[in-house]
């Protein structure tokens, strides 16, 4: 498969994302992502954590799923990981976690990453991905290592164009409970009017289509 981006295909699937999420405000707010992860992982499954940092998710997940097979990939060789490059991963997985990673890659590198993850997943496997919310400008630009800002619809289009089904999309915002309520119920209309969001990231759950699905 060519590494080049098919722009017409990407734009077509970006528009398809709008059929379910007309604009950014149609994405529900998610306060904590871990409970959602638990809903989308089953005991005994194989999980690959890409950009795993210190592997802290391993212990948290195994408290709930003692038979879980957890493996990690990260380019940081100062930490102990199972893989230091996705090219070294040759085994299939049921779930891939990709938290705040894709924005650190160039666009074509990001496309290659999505393709590689699709190939690694078993049929019916899930990708759980987060990336900074571009409607919250300071969230993306505060990190000089960020390369590509993905709007939610572009991210959805990228996943759809490479064979994934979008199961759910969220805006994530975690804060002290009183500040959370203030943002959600008091400030949300003003944010929407200004076109500037307080939610920090976009979270997507995408599934690899089974061979029997069209």
Beta strands, then each sheet from edge to edge (+ up, - down):
strand 1: 28-30
strand 2: 46-50
strand 3: 69-73
strand 4: 93-99
strand 5: 121-132
strand 6: 164-172
strand 7: 201-208
sheet 1: 1+ 6+ 7- 5+ 4+ 2+ 3+
end
